[in-house]
Amino acid sequence: MSGSDARWTCPVCGFAGLLEPPVDPMGSPTYSICPCCGTQFGADDLDKPHAELRKEWVQAGAEWWSQNEPAPEGWDANAQLQAAGFADGGPRN
């Protein structure tokens, strides 16, 4: 897989199409933003654990966040959460 084909999974919503990892190889945040839930890594998750951000996103309706990047064809928030192991929006971080 070439670097341009690499994808990472959002630790908040489970979206498996991130173009950059939430943290770089040295463990520093990349400040990238998940187009699905809108979490900015290194900012939004500074004071709140991923599980809390996930809970807030789910409680707000688990809507696709990005206005510029459309949701994948057939996107389903619940299926995405289940595939990532977050079926209950539970306490994983």
Secondary structure as GFF3:
##gff-version 3
##sequence-region A 1 93
A	DSSP	three_ten_helix	3	5	.	.	.	ID=ss1
A	DSSP	alpha_helix	50	59	.	.	.	ID=ss2
A	DSSP	alpha_helix	77	83	.	.	.	ID=ss3
###
